[in-house]
Structure formats: C-alpha cells, structure tokens
Amino acid sequence: MRAYGEINDFEEELVAHNIVVHKFWLQISKEEQLKRFQEREATGFKRFKITAEDWRNRDKWEAYQDAVCDMIDRTSTAQAPWTLVEANDKRHARLKILRTVAERLRAVIKKS
C-alpha cells in the first residue's frame, strides 16, 4: 500500500515540474496472449521475446488481473491518469494511444 502513495507522490512532483504524465494499460485476452506466445515460439527471429518466465507468469493470470485493478484504482489521478487500451487488435491499440496522447497534450497546451 505504501508503494501506491509513493507512486502518486512521485508523479505529483513530475507534474509540478511541468511534465505531462499519462499511463496506459494495454489489455489483451488470455486467448490472444496464448496466440501471441505461440506465434513468437514459431517465428525464429521472435523466439528471444518468449521465455520460460513468460509461461510461468501466464499461470498467474488471475492474480495479475487483480493486481492490475488495484494498481489502476490506487494510482489513477487527475494529474496522472491511466487509459485502458483494448489491445487484442494492435492497430486499434496504437491509434487509441496516439489519439489519447494528442488530446492530452492539446489540453495541457490550452491550459498554459
């Protein structure tokens, strides 16, 4: 719990120094993750991207989901918000992030 407070304090300091902080969580389904893992293993030049650790962590999917919900609930602030990105479709995810960044920067510039 202390870490969440420290994160919020740190981000508040960044914002106080005119740094724009915006966080993104890219969410994929368990099925999409499995598909991507299998594709990485089957593609020679992508094999380095998948390790035994990835597979071990996949077994903890539900615990990670709970932890993500806690993290977002406790560290999303008006100054440093989270944006949740539906990322099964990579193109959609990229466009959503670019639009969000552009909108956020426009809003910050408009305030100053």
N, C-alpha and C positions, 0 to 999 in steps of 0.2 A: 504494500500500500504506500510505503514511503516513496518508492520509485516514481509512482504516478505524480505525486506532489512535486518531486524534483524535476520531472519532465516538464510539467506545467510551468514551474518557476523559470527553468532554463529558456523555454520558448517565449515566455513573457519578457525576459531580458533581451532576447533576439529582436522581438517586435519593438521594444523600447529603443533599439538602435536602428530602427527603420528597415529591418529585414522582414520580408514577407515570408510567412511560414504557412504552408498548406500541405497537408499529409494525404496520401492516397493509400487505400487498401484495395488491392486487386483480388477479387474473389472468383475462384473457379469451382466448379462442382468436383466432387470426388471422382466421378467418371471421367471428366475432362483431364484431371490430373493424371489418372492412370493411363489414359490415351497418350498424353504428352510424355510421360515417363517411358512408355513402351516405344514410342517413336524415337526418343533420344537413344535408347539402347540399340535400336535397329539402324541408326544412322551413324556411320563411322566417325565423322567429324564432330558429332554432337555427344558422343559417349562420355566425354570428360564432364559433361554437365549433370550426369546422374551418378550417384554414389550409393553405397550400402546405407549410409546415413539417411539419405532421402527416403529409402524404402522403410527404414525403421521409424522415421518420423511420420510416415504415412499411416502407420498402425496407430498413431495417437491423434488421428484426425479430430475426433470429438473433443478431446481435451484442448487442442489448439483452437477449435472454434469457440469454445467457452472463453479461453484466454483473450482471443481477439475481441470478443464482445465486451469483456471487462476493460481492455485497453482503450477501445474506442469510446466507451461510456465515460471513462475517467480522464481521458486526455483530449477530448474534442472540446475546444473552447472557441469563442467568437474570434479571438485573435489568431488562433492556430487550429482551424477546423480540419476534420477528416472528411474526405469524399470517398464514398464506397463506389467501387467500379466493378460492374459486371464484366468479367474478363474471359468468359468462355470463348467469345469472339474477339480475337486480338485487335482487329481493325476498329471495332466499336470501342474497345477499351482505350486505344490510343487517341481516338477522336474525342472521347469524353474527357480525357485528361487534358488534352490541348485546349479544348473549349473552356474547361474549368480554370486553367491557368490564365488564359486570356481574359476571362471575365473577372477573375480575382485581381489581376494586375490593373485592368481598367478601373475597377472600383477603388483601388489604392491610389492610383494616379488622380482620380477625380477628387478624392478627399484632400490631397495635398495642394 
